[in-house]
């Protein structure tokens, strides 16, 4: 290649949506991997369905809206919205075939071999049939509401992500006239129903209803019924510049969102062509958005099925014990611990309890003056929310930024915003036009007449539930410069403040892009001087075109770039003179890799950072994000060892190849390494070590020997003592 290189050439980029589907295919591979425990494989298949649902609700819905107005601008890979929409649906259809082949040919036969049964009506014993008959009449029948569809009664509204029956029937005295109705499968009942007579025998709720649905239509005969569901456009469209009350606007948009356009129809492939044609017409959906399944619609039920199985621990991941340093638990003053030195945590291998404890102790600490915190996604019963409320009631100044635009958590976050206000907290909703995605908490204390700031900064949400299965990292620090920066960030979020600079923290929008661009420029300059330069990054997604072009320039200059990217990667590897110094790994395993790590090794000088941000345009341009350094040398070394362990993983890693596919590591001659299993085992070992040291530290109790006549007789209860 000669002359000036065009790093923005569309041939150098992979389409974002197709890259996401490739990620979901890697998840699907885990459901096919026999090295994984069987029930975990069921869960992986269920996860692929849940992933697809959210993908269609937001990303495909967005493409459909752009295609509908013939939006002409292509993406970085040169594809128009219409081309992307067609390509995505084509690939999603291929994935559907692979999903149901995995279910029918591999997973269902495998669970039967373990005496776990997902039964159809024809497989039931007489006792089980009588059970479901009674269940239908006693429980289901009073709740079911069939909806006729004829000239006097219009086709009913089908809610997003609900299971329904498409029913065809005839009147007893007029068998040639086809009639139609729909019936929503009620979601107030468990979809996976346990059957009597066998320990692990189940049937799906819709199969029970289908078996007896004719009893809802007296004097009519049901000739056909098929389960279906629709996925609608669920993207939230909040015009923040036009509203004075963001909370009310979000609530209004949540109501409107429920009636978004249908983006995808899934239906059992047993439906007749005539009934299907009628249904697609009523739903106004094109043929390419119809997905006919060769098994149960909506495979997310597999998660519930796997959880319902009893007495098979060997078919699940082995349990491990997460570690928590004693200095960070409820028996110790956490502020003393943080003041003594910084602390680095890697969840879920380190307990999230320490983060909750940080807020709990601040809420009751007499020296705490103020707590400031950002909340993007919290659990449905968040202890952090409770402690923030307690702090306000204890007279602390509590300021909480609740991001009410966090996708699919809007309703939950609106609820918590109201609750926090009721408890006396000052609640803010961020900046107009931006989502606040940074993970930051600040506790301000008065100590011996001086003000001291304590901070927690993380890569993941303050969510005590997802912290058990998302891998994230965070630090506790009392660093004064960072504390000043954190105060300025909260002033920026809550008021009219534009700090001219930050001491150590880097903030998006703009700040993180500028910082990484500057680092890449430094790397390029050093590499051109022949100095050794390596950049290592870990993130969820890489899609920003400008950032990828800059990585290409660095690679061309000779910078070695190692990337661990779980999901979307629009960068291509192996392009001669462009990306031949870039290697991309992806880890899909037991836990969802969510941490973001940025390491720059320039001629032997290394700096290490954690961040809330991926290298996506939305994170760099349209969100408030945080990137922060690990200053303490031992913690920096620990973070680098964590990265290196993940980089050397050869069981769960896939390597991106020049043909845009991901392939497993060639393990010939290598010792097997599953990084997540390694971290879990190390955490359990640390817990066991601490328990051993604690037991060894206990003083030995010496008891004087009694004379024979004073020795207790363990078999003589005549003294009135209780033997129990």
N, C-alpha and C positions, 0 to 999 in steps of 0.2 A: 504494500500500500504506500503510495507516495502522495506528496502534497498535503494540504491542510485536511485534517480529519474532521468529519462531521459527526460529532458524538451524539447528535440528535436524530440520526438516521433511523427511521421506523423499523428497519430490519434488525436493529440492535435492542429492541424492546419486545417483551412479552405482554400480551394483553392482560390487564389486571384481573378481569373476571375469569378468564380461562386459567390464569395462575391460581386463583382461589379454588377453582374446581379441581385443579391438580392437587392442591393441599387436601381437599376433602377426600380425594382418591387415596391419599396416603393414610388418612384415618380409616378408610374402608379396608385398606390392606391389613391393618391391625386386626380387623374382625376375621380376616382369613388366615392369620398367622397362628399356626398350631402351637407355637411356643408360648402364646398367651393363655392364661387360664380360660376355660370354656365360657363361664358366665361373664367374664370381662369382654370376651369377644362379642357376646350378645350386646353388651353395653356400647361397644365401639360402633356396631351397626346402627344402634339407636341414635348415637351421637351424629352419625353422618346425616340422618334424617333431620334432626334438630338444626344442624348447621345449614342444610339446604333450605329449610323453612325460612330462617332469618335472611339468608342470602336472597331468596326470591322476594320476600317482603320488602326489602330495601334496595338492593343493588339491581336486581332484574326489573323491579318496579320503576326504578329511575331510568333504566335503559328504555323501557316501554314508553315512558312519557317523552323522552327525547326523540325516539323513533316516530312517535305519533305526530310530532311537529316537524319531521324531516330535518332534525338538527344536523347541520352539515359538517361541523368541525370533527375531524377524526381524533382518536386518542393517540398516545405516544407510539403505539404499534401500527398506526395508520388505518385503523378500523373505524367505520362510522357506527353510530348507535344501532342502526338497523342491522348491520353486519354482526355486531356484537350480540344483539338479541337472538339472532338466528343461530350463531355459533354456540352460544351458551345453552340454548335449549337442545341443540343437537348433542352436545357433550353430556348434558344432564340426562337425556334419554339413555345414552350409553351407560351412564352411571346407574340408572334405575335397573337396567337389565342385570348389571353386576351385583347390585344390592340384593335383588330377589334370587339370583342364582346362589349367592352366598347363604341366604336364609334357607332356601329349599333344599339345596344339594349338600350343604355342609353343616350348618348350625342346628337345624331341626333334627336331622338324623343323629347328630352328636349328642344332643341333650336326651334323646330317647335312650341312647346307650347308657346313660347315667340314671335312667328311670325318672326322667323329668319329661312331662307330657304337656304339650299344648294341643288340646283335643278339638276336633270338629264334632258336629252333632252325631255323625255316623259312628264315631269312636266311643261314645259314652256307654257305660254300663246302665242297666235298668235303674239302679239306685241313683246314679248321677243324672239320668234323664228326668227322673221324678224330682230331683233337687232343683234343676234349672226350671222345670215347669212351675214348681211352687214359687221359685224366685221371681219368675216373670209375673205371675198373677199377684203375688203378695207385695212385691217391691216396685217392679217396673211399670206394670200396667197403669196404675193410677197417675204416673208422671208423664207417660208418653202422649204426644199430641200430633196426630197425623194431619198434614196440610194438603188438602186437595188442590189440584192445579187444573182449572178448566176456564171456560169463557166468563164465568161469573166470579171466579176467585183467582186472582193473578198469581203467578209464580212467586213463592215466598222469598224473603231475603235470606240468603245463606251466609251465616256469620263466618268470619275468618277462622280457619284452623278448627272447625268443628266437624265431627263425623256425622254423616247423614245417610239415609237410605233413599235411593231413587227407586220408586215402586211403580210397577205397571200392573193394572188389574182390570177385570171385566165384571160386568153385572151378571148374575146367575142366569137371567132370562135374555141376555143380549151378549153372547160370547164374542161377537165380531167387532164390537166397539171397544177400542182401547181407552182406558182411563189412566190418569197419572196422579201421583201424590209424592210428597217427600215427608220424611220423618227424621227429626234430629235425634241422634243418640245422646241421651242426657249425660252431661259430664259431672253430675253430682254423685254418680256411682263409680266405683273402681272399674277400669276397663278390663283388667285382668282379674277374673273371678276364680277363686280356689274351689276345686271340686272335692266332694267327700269320697272316702274310700281308699284314696291313695295319697301318700304324703306330699308329693309334688306333682299334682295334676291340676291343670288349669284350662279355662275356656275364655274366649274373648266375649265381652258384653254384647257386641254387635251380632255375634253368632247366635246368642240366646234370643235376641230380639227378632232376628231373621226367621228363626225356627217357629215363632208363634205370632209373627206380625199379622197374619191373616185374621186373628181374633180382634184386631182393631177395625176391621172392615166387614161388618155384619151384612150378610146377603151379597157379598162380593167375593171374587176369587182372585188372590194374588198370583199373577202369572210370572212375575219377575221382580227381583229386588237385588240391588247392588249398592255396596257402600261407596260413598265418595266424600271428598272434602275439597274445599277451595282455599287457596292462599291469595290474600288480597294485598294491595299496595298499602303498607302500614308505615310508610315514611312520614315523619312529622314535619309539617310545613308551617313553621312559626315565623310570621313577619314581625320580628322584634322591633324594627324601627317604627312600626305603625301602632304599637301598643304601649300603653302606660302601665299596664299590669301584666307582667310576664306570666305570673302564676295562673291568672284567669285565662290568658290566651292559650297556655299549654293545655289546661283542662278542656277548653272548647275544642282545640284541635284533636285531643284524644277522642272526643265523641265523634268528630267528623271522620277520623281515621278508620273507624270501624266499618265505614261504608266505601272504602277505597275500591278501585277497579280490581277485578279478578285477574291474577297474573298466572295462576297455575291451577289446573284441575287434575286431581288424582282420583281414579275410579277403578274398581275391580274389573279385570278383563273379561269377566263372565257376562257383562252387560251386552245387550243386543245392539246392533249398529243403529237401528231406528231410535231406540231409547237414548243412546249416546248422542246422536245427532240432535235430538230434541233438547237434551240437557245443555249441550254446548251453545245452541242457539239462545236458550233462555239466559245463559250466563255471559253471552257476548264474548266468547273466547275463541281465538284461532286454533286451528288443528295442531300447530306445533307446540301449543301450551297444554295439550291433553296428555296425561301420563297414565297408561293402563297398567295396573299392577297385577302380578301373578301370585298374589298372596295378600295378607291383611294390609289395608291402607293405613299409612302413618306408622312407620316402624319405631317411633319413639316409645311405644308400649314395651319394647324389649328391655328398656331400663327397669321398668316396674316388674317385669317377669323375672329378670335376674335377681332383683332385690327380694322377690317373694319366695324364692327357693330356700328351703331350710336344710340344715344338716349336711351342707356340702362346702365346708370352708376350703377344701383343696381345689375347688373350682373357681376360687377368687384370689385376688392378689394377697400375698401374706401381709399380715398386719405389721406395722412398725411403730415405734414410740418416738414421737417428736421430742426434740430437746429444748429445754429452757434453762438458761443459766440461773443459778440460785439468786444471784444479785438482782435479777430482774423480776423475781416473783413477788407475791403479795406479802411475804414475810420480811421483805427488805425494802429500804428506802430507795426507790428507783432513781431519784434525782442524785443521791450520793453516788450511785453506780455510774450514771452518765457523766457526772462532773469529774469522776476519776479518769475516764477515758471513753472514746467512742466505742460503739457496739455495732457490729454487722450481723444481720440475720438473713437467712435464706429459708423462706417458707416453701412447702409445708414441713421441711425437715427441722426447722426451728419453729417452735410454737408461736402462733399469732397472739397468744395470751399476753405476751409482754407488751404488745402495742395497746391492747385493751387496758392492761394494768397501768400504763403510762397515763391514760386519760382518767382512769378510776382514781389513782392516787392524787392527781391534780384536782379532782372534783372535791376532795375532802381535806386537802392539804391547806393548813392555815396560812402558809407563806405564799400560796399561789394567788396572783392578782388577776390573771387573764388566761383564757384558752382561746386559741384561734385555729380553725381547722377547715379543710376543704373536703367535701364528700361528693363523690361521683356515683358510686354504686354501693349501697349498704344492704345488709340482709333484711329480711322481713321482720325480724325480732332482734334488732341490733343492740347489743350491750353498750356500744359506744354512744348511741343516741341517749340511752338512759343516763349514762354518766355525764354527758354534756348537760342534760336537763338538771341533774342533781347539782352540778357545779353552779349553774345559774341560780338555783334555789338557795345555794350556800353563799350567795353574794359575789361570786366570781363574775368578771366581765367575760361573757362567752359570745364569740362571733363565729358563725358557721356559714360557709358558702355551700349551698346545696345546689348541685347542677340538675335542674328540673328538666333539662333537655337530653339527659343520658338515655340513649336509645333503648327502648323496651323496659326501661326502669322509670319512665316518666311518672307513672301512676304511683309507684312506691315512693319516689322522691318527693312528689307533691304532698303525699300523706305525711312524710317525716318533716318536711318543711313547716307544715302547719303545727305538728306536734311540738317541734322545737320552739316555735314562737309562743305557743301556749305555756311552755315551761319557763319562759323568760329569756330565751336566747335571742340574740340579734341575728336574724337570718338574712343573707343576701343571695342574689341569684346570678352573680357574675356580670360580665361585660356584654354590651349589645353586640350581637353578631359573632360572639365567640363562645365555645364551650370551655368550661374550666375542667381540665382533665388531670392537673397536677395533684400529687398525693403529698400533702404537707400538713403538719400539725405543729403548733407553737405554744409552749407553756411559758408564761412570764411569772417569775417569782421575785420576791424581795428577800434578800439574804444579807443579814448584818448591815442593813442600811443601803445596800446596792441592789441594782436590778440585774438579774441574770436570766437569759433565755435558754430554754431547752427545746430541742426539735426532734421530730421524727420525719424523715423523708423516705418515700418508697417508690417502687416501680409498679405497685399494684394497689387495688382499691382497699378502702377500709371496710372490708367485708369479711366477717368472721366465718362465714360459711364457705365461700369460694377459696379462702385461704388454706383450706384443707386439700384442695386439688388443683390449684394454680401455683406454679412455681414463680415466686417473686422475691425480691431482695429489698432491704431497707436498712437505714442506719439511724441510731440515736446519737446525737451530738449536742454539746453545749458550746460549740465553736462560736466566738463572739461575732466574727465577720458574717458567718452564715446567719446568725440570729438577726443581725441588722438587715441583711438581705431579705429574710423571711418577713420581718416587720414591714419592709417596703413593699413586698409583694401583696400582703394583705391590705395595706393602705391603697395600693393600686386597684385591687379588686373591689374595695368597699367605697372608695371615694374618687376624687379627682387628683390622682398622683401619678406622675411620670418620672420615676427616679432616673437621673442622668446616667447612672451606671450601677452595676452590682459587683460586690467584692469577689464572690466566689461562685454564686449560683448563676445559671443561665436560663432565661425564660423565653418561651414562645408566646406569641408570634414574633418572628424575626430572630430573636436572640439565639436560639439553638441552631438555626440554619447558619447564621453568621459565624457562630463558634465552630461548627464542624467544617464549614467552608474554609475558615482560617486554618484549621488543623490540616486539612487536605492540601492547602497551598503550601504550608510548611513542609509537609511530607514530600510533595513534588519537588520543592527546591532542594531538599536534602538528598533525595534520590538522584537528582541530576548531578549532584556533586559526588555520587558514588557511595554515599553513606547508606548503611543498612536501615531500612525503614519498614516497619510492619504495623498494620492497622487491623485490629480485631474488633468486631462488632457483633452483638447479639440483639435481635429484635423480633417482633411478631411479623412485621411486614415491611417491605421496601418497594415503594411505588413512585416516589417523587422523581419526575424526569430530570430536573436540574441536579438533584443529588446524585442520581445514577450517572449522568454525564460527567459530573465531577469525579466520581469513583473511576470512571473509564479513563479520564485524563491522568489520574494518579497511577492507575495500572500501567498505562502506556509509558509513564515516566520511570517505571520500575518498582513502584511501591507494592509490597506483598500485602494482599487484603484477604482476610479470612472472615467469612460471614456465617453466622448461625441464624437462620431465618425460618421460623416455624411455618408461616403461612404464605402470603403473597410475595412473590419476588418477580418484579418486571425486568430485572437485570438478566442479561444473557452471559454465560461464561464461554470461554474458549474461542472468542473472536480474535483472530490474529492481530496483534498490534493494538488491540482495544481492551480486551478483558482476559488476556491469557495469564495475568498475575492474580486473578480473583478466583477464589474457591468458595462455594456455597454449600453448607450443610443444612439439613432440616431434621429436627428431632420430633417425632410423634410417639408418645409413650403413655405410661400410666397417668401422668400429670400433664396438664396443659402448660406448655412452656410460655411464660408471660413476662419474664424479667428482661430488662433492657440494659445492656452493658456496652460501654464504649471505651476501648483501650488503645492508646497511642504510644508506640515504642519507637522513639526517634533516636537512632544512633546510641542506643543503650539507656536513654532517658525515658522513663515510662511514666505515664499519667493515666489514671483509671477513673471512669465516671459511671454513674448509674443514672437512669432517666425514666420518666413516665411516658416518653415519646418514642414512637416508631418513626422511621424516615418515610412518612407519607405526607402528601401535601396538606391534608387536613390537620395533622399534628404540628407541622412547621408553620403553617399560615393562618389557621382558623381556630386554634385552640390555645388556651393557657396551659403550657407544659413546663416541666421542671427538669433540668439536668444538673447534677451536683457531683462534686469530686469526692473520692475517698482519700482523705489526707493521711490518715494514720497508716504507717508503713506496714504493720503486721496485717491490718485489715485489707490493704491493697493487695498484699501477697495472697491473702485468703481468697479475694475476689478473682484474682488471676488463676489460682488453682482451680476454682470452680469452673471458670471458662475453659481451662485446658482439659479438665475432666470431661466436659461436655463435647469438646472438639474431638477428643479421642474415643468417644463412644462409638462402638462398632456393631451394636445390636439394634438400636432404634434409629440410628442415623441413616438418612438417605442423602446422596450426593447429587447435586444438580450437574447434568451433563450438557455438552454443547448442542445436543439435539432437543433440548428443552424438557427432557424427562429426568426423573429422579430414580437413582438406583442404589440398592443397598451396598454397604461397604464390603469389599472382598476381604473376608476374615482369614484367609489362608495364612498360617504362620503367626496369627495374632491371638493374644489372650482375650477371651470374650469380656467386653465391658459394656454394661448397661448403666449409664451415668445416673439415672434416677434411682435405680436399685442400689447403686453404690452409695449415694447420699443418704438413702433411707437406712441402710445397714449401718452407716457411720453414725447417724443420729441415735439409733438404738444402742450402739456401742458406747456412746458418750453418756447416755442415760445410765447404762449399767455401770460404767466407770464411776460416775458420781455417787450412785447408790452404794457401791463397794467402799468408796472412800468415806462416805458418811457413816456406814456401819463400822468401819475400822476406827473411826474417830470417837465413837461412843465409849465412855469409860466402862471398864469391866466392873461388874457388881460382885463384891465378895460377901458371902453370908457365913456367919459363925456356925461351926458344927454343934448340934445340940446333943445332949446326952441321950442314951437309948430310950429312957422313959419319957423324954420330951419329944421324940421323933413323931411326926404325924403319921397316922395309919390311913392310907388312902382307901382301904377297903372297909373301914369301920365308920358307919354313919350314925352311930348311937349318940353322938354328941349333938345331934339336932341339925347338923349342917346339911345343905342341899347338894346332892350328888351332881346335879345339873349345873 
